[in-house]
């Protein structure tokens, strides 16, 4: 499933999550779920001139993971 970009990208906190493909995804928490789970949104692209340029392959897709999996918190922009 893909998500719609928020009006402003500033202030979005992102994390690293193991991709299961030999790397990491940059994700933000889309929603808190029960039993210590969160739904996360993948950010794959780049922020250029105040615009998010999507790299499309995984950008915007969501998945559920344990709340303890996201690491390395930082701002998207």
GITA-V713184 format. One record per residue. N is the residue number from 1. RES is the residue in one small letter. D_LAST is the distance of its C-alpha to the last C-alpha in Angstrom with 2 decimals. Layout:
N	RES	D_LAST
N	RES	D_LAST
This chain:
1	x	23.52
2	x	20.47
3	x	18.35
4	x	17.39
5	x	13.83
6	x	13.20
7	x	13.64
8	x	10.25
9	x	6.95
10	x	5.88
11	x	7.51
12	x	7.67
13	x	8.96
14	x	9.53
15	x	12.56
16	x	14.80
17	x	18.03
18	x	20.98
19	x	21.35
20	x	25.11
21	x	25.11
22	x	24.89
23	x	21.14
24	x	18.14
25	x	15.92
26	x	12.32
27	x	12.99
28	x	12.39
29	x	15.60
30	x	17.10
31	x	20.30
32	x	22.51
33	x	25.86
34	x	29.20
35	x	30.43
36	x	27.23
37	x	25.37
38	x	22.00
39	x	20.92
40	x	17.58
41	x	15.60
42	x	14.69
43	x	11.48
44	x	12.95
45	x	11.68
46	x	9.21
47	x	6.81
48	x	9.47
49	x	10.81
50	x	8.91
51	x	10.19
52	x	9.56
53	x	12.37
54	x	13.98
55	x	16.16
56	x	18.32
57	x	20.36
58	x	18.76
59	x	15.67
60	x	16.30
61	x	19.21
62	x	19.89
63	x	22.17
64	x	23.66
65	x	23.50
66	x	24.69
67	x	22.60
68	x	23.12
69	x	21.62
70	x	17.83
71	x	17.12
72	x	14.61
73	x	12.35
74	x	8.86
75	x	5.54
76	x	3.80
77	x	0.00
